[in-house]
């Protein structure tokens, strides 16, 4: 029996000359649901109603620009002959680490301007950021990006995956690891962990640093399976190098802030 391997259409719909891609819809949906989760918690923590909306207004475009710049830097050979294609972001090609770097910088500036604690904002938004990442990975799925090495169809069936995922993982004549799915599931589990840790009442800043460490552990492992990775110095997988730095740096920062007395307040403190 012949099995269909027809990929899903990355185009959601067209409005005249405007083409709307699933990639953009899913990235936007992830950002929106992440915002709702963070905003609900912000209100409980006594922050102004419009604070998170104002932060999102600056952080979201900064994250998209940062993610694209990061990707282009490490894949410049892909754009060198057609520099205008750098703007074709709907075709995919953004890096979450670039988004996080740009978002943290934006958050630091925003917190200083609005007179609120950056660490308090970071702690509140951490689960929402991870939720957005989990949903955003499905945009990569629609574009047939973020996949791993070759596997058999039987292997994918053994994971009890639905047919539409199995078919979408048939790329260039072979089936591949659905690493987008591995990371999405890892991130969803991370959201549950962070929501639980709210009850533990960690010291201020440690919720966000736990997010950084947790995500980096998963990314370090999953990146080793991927085939569409960015390279540093032509040999090292950029995401793995950065993940190791973030894991070590996150742990070191938690220990340093505690020892230096910089983390006396706790998550539930006003």
C-alpha positions in Angstrom: 0.0 0.0 0.0 1.3 3.4 -1.0 1.5 6.0 1.8 0.9 9.7 1.1 3.8 11.9 2.2 2.3 15.2 0.9 3.5 18.0 3.1 1.1 20.5 4.7 0.7 23.8 3.0 2.7 26.5 4.8 0.2 29.2 3.5 -2.8 29.7 5.8 -4.7 31.9 3.4 -4.4 34.8 1.0 -6.0 38.2 1.1 -5.5 39.7 -2.4 -1.7 40.4 -2.7 -1.1 39.5 1.0 -0.1 35.9 1.8 -0.5 34.8 5.4 1.7 31.9 6.5 1.1 29.5 9.3 4.6 30.3 10.6 3.6 33.8 11.4 0.2 32.8 12.8 1.7 30.3 15.2 4.5 32.6 16.3 1.9 35.3 17.0 -0.4 32.9 18.8 2.5 31.7 21.0 3.3 35.3 21.9 -0.3 36.2 22.6 -0.9 33.2 24.9 2.4 33.7 26.6 1.3 37.3 27.2 -2.1 36.3 28.7 -0.4 33.9 31.1 2.1 36.5 32.2 -0.4 39.3 32.4 -2.7 37.2 34.6 0.2 36.7 37.0 1.3 40.4 36.8 -2.2 41.5 38.0 -2.0 39.1 40.9 1.4 40.5 41.8 0.0 44.0 41.9 1.6 45.4 38.7 -0.3 48.0 36.7 -2.9 46.6 34.2 -1.1 48.0 31.1 2.5 47.3 32.2 2.9 43.9 30.4 1.0 45.2 27.3 3.5 48.1 27.1 6.4 45.7 27.6 5.1 43.4 24.9 4.7 46.3 22.5 8.5 46.9 22.6 9.8 43.4 23.4 8.0 41.5 20.6 9.4 43.5 17.6 12.8 43.6 19.3 12.7 39.8 19.8 11.7 39.2 16.1 14.5 41.5 14.9 17.0 40.1 17.3 16.1 36.5 16.3 16.5 37.3 12.6 19.8 39.2 13.0 21.2 36.3 15.1 20.2 33.8 12.4 21.5 35.9 9.5 24.9 36.4 11.2 25.5 32.7 11.4 23.9 31.9 8.0 25.2 34.9 6.0 26.2 32.6 3.1 22.6 31.8 2.6 21.8 35.5 2.0 25.0 36.9 0.5 23.8 36.6 -3.1 20.4 38.0 -2.4 20.6 40.4 0.7 17.0 41.5 0.3 15.9 38.0 1.3 17.0 38.9 4.8 13.6 40.6 5.1 11.7 37.4 4.0 11.1 36.4 7.6 7.9 34.6 6.8 10.0 31.9 5.1 11.5 31.0 8.5 15.0 31.5 9.7 14.9 33.0 13.2 16.8 31.9 16.2 15.3 31.9 19.7 18.6 32.8 21.4 18.7 36.0 19.4 15.1 36.7 20.5 16.0 36.1 24.1 19.0 38.4 24.0 17.0 41.2 22.4 14.1 40.6 24.9 16.4 40.8 27.9 18.0 44.0 26.7 14.6 45.5 26.0 13.3 44.3 29.5 16.3 45.9 31.3 15.7 49.2 29.6 11.9 49.1 30.0 12.2 48.2 33.7 14.6 51.1 34.4 12.4 53.5 32.5 9.2 52.4 34.4 10.8 52.1 37.8 10.1 48.4 38.4 12.3 45.5 39.2 13.7 43.8 36.2 14.0 40.5 38.1 10.3 40.8 39.2 9.3 41.3 35.6 11.5 38.5 34.4 10.2 36.0 37.0 6.6 36.8 36.1 7.1 36.5 32.4 9.3 33.4 32.4 6.5 30.7 32.1 4.8 32.8 29.4 8.0 33.0 27.4 8.5 29.3 27.5 4.8 28.7 26.5 5.3 31.0 23.5 8.4 29.0 22.5 6.5 25.7 22.8 3.7 27.0 20.5 6.1 28.8 18.1 8.0 25.5 17.4 4.9 24.4 15.5 5.5 27.2 13.1 8.8 25.5 12.3 6.8 22.3 11.8 4.7 23.9 9.2 7.8 25.1 7.4 9.5 21.7 7.7 12.3 23.2 9.8 14.0 22.2 13.0 14.2 18.5 12.3 16.8 15.8 13.1 18.6 13.0 11.4 17.0 10.3 9.3 14.8 7.7 11.0 12.4 5.0 9.7 8.7 5.5 9.4 8.4 2.6 11.8 10.3 4.6 14.4 7.9 7.6 14.1 4.9 5.3 14.3 6.4 3.8 17.5 6.2 7.2 19.0 2.4 7.1 18.4 2.5 10.2 16.3 -0.5 11.2 14.3 -0.3 10.7 10.5 0.0 14.5 9.7 3.2 14.8 11.8 4.7 11.6 10.3 4.0 12.9 6.8 5.4 16.3 7.5 8.6 14.7 8.7 9.2 13.2 5.3 11.7 15.7 3.9 14.1 15.3 0.9 13.1 11.7 0.4 13.5 10.5 4.0 11.8 10.6 7.4 13.4 12.6 10.1 13.4 13.1 13.9 10.6 15.6 14.8 13.0 17.6 17.0 10.6 20.6 16.9 8.1 18.3 18.8 10.8 17.2 21.3 11.5 20.8 22.1 7.9 21.8 22.2 7.1 19.0 24.7 10.2 19.9 26.8 9.0 23.5 26.9 5.4 22.5 27.9 6.8 20.4 30.8 9.0 23.4 31.7 5.9 25.7 31.9 4.4 23.2 34.4 7.6 23.2 36.4 7.8 27.0 36.6 4.1 27.3 37.6 4.8 24.7 40.4 7.9 26.7 41.5 5.7 29.7 42.1 4.4 27.9 45.1 7.9 27.2 46.4 8.4 31.0 46.5 12.0 31.1 45.2 14.1 34.2 45.7 13.5 37.0 43.2 15.2 36.4 39.9 15.5 32.7 40.4 12.3 31.8 38.5 13.7 33.4 35.4 17.2 31.9 35.9 15.6 28.5 36.4 13.8 29.0 33.1 17.2 29.8 31.4 18.9 26.8 32.9 16.0 24.4 32.2 15.5 25.5 28.6 19.2 25.4 27.9 19.5 21.8 29.2 16.8 20.7 26.8 18.3 22.7 23.9 21.8 21.3 24.5 20.5 17.7 24.2 18.0 18.3 21.3 20.5 20.3 19.3 22.7 17.3 19.1 20.0 15.5 17.1 19.2 18.4 14.7 20.6 18.6 11.3 19.7 22.3 10.5 21.9 23.9 13.1 24.0 27.1 13.2 27.7 26.8 13.4 30.3 28.8 15.4 33.8 29.0 13.8 32.6 26.5 11.3 32.7 23.5 13.6 30.9 24.1 16.9 27.1 24.1 17.2 26.2 27.6 18.3 23.2 26.7 20.3 25.0 24.0 22.2 27.9 26.4 23.1 25.5 29.1 24.2 23.4 26.6 26.1 26.5 25.5 28.1 27.3 29.1 28.8 23.8 29.8 30.0 23.6 26.7 32.2 26.9 27.5 33.9 26.1 31.2 34.0 22.6 30.8 35.4 23.8 28.5 38.2 26.7 30.8 39.0 24.4 33.9 39.1 22.0 32.2 41.5 24.8 31.3 43.8 26.4 34.7 43.5 23.2 36.7 44.1 22.5 34.6 47.2 26.0 35.0 48.6 26.1 38.7 47.9 22.7 39.3 49.5 21.2 40.4 46.2 18.3 38.0 46.3 16.8 38.6 49.7 13.3 39.3 48.3 11.2 36.3 47.3 8.9 35.8 44.3 5.7 36.4 46.3 7.0 39.6 47.9 5.5 42.8 46.7 
